[in-house]
């Protein structure tokens, strides 16, 4: 990275660069410059965010009620099987939790 792009760096920026270099980071100056951008947390979170999956449809409330009943009985394997057999197992599991909370 050229000296021109380091304009405005503080002592903390140079310290951060040194720490990254000692840790074995390949391009420490670029990493420090990226952290100096506006909203560095937002940029970092964007890199960690997983792409959203398309919505598969509504919740199968009958399956959610059956899964909630299985959990209430203590039969967790049956509850997993019921939820996994639906188009959206995660939404069904959340719905089952809501059914349990409402009971």
Buried (B, 14 or more C-beta within 10 A) or exposed (E): EEEEEBEEBEEEBEEBBEEBBEEEBEEBBBBBBEBEEEEEEEEEEEEEEEEEEEEEEEBBEEBBBBBBBBBEEEBEEBBBEBBEEBEBBEBBBBBBBBBBEEE
